[in-house]
Amino acid sequence: MPIWAFHGAKDSLVPIGGSEELIDELRSLGNDVRFTVLPGRDHDILDAYKNQELLCMVLGTCASTEEAVWHSEVIANSVQQLWRPHLPRKK
């Protein structure tokens, strides 16, 4: 199963080292893993779900750019509504 993990480079809530270790372990087990570090970003990276390429990977196909954009917006908005209340408030 393909895996694409995202991590904010300035995430102080979850240190990036843990994600790097997890990615290395998954790869050592033969998993197809892609790891994207988002420079200058903290833990609040929910907009990563707006990535059209990620959506195409999850869906297994992208019939059209318009369809991918629509799906990515729906998913990103849903994820943000679910998780935003649980994220630490920015100071």
Beta strands, then each sheet from edge to edge (+ up, - down):
strand 1: 3-8
strand 2: 33-38
sheet 1: 1+ 2+
end
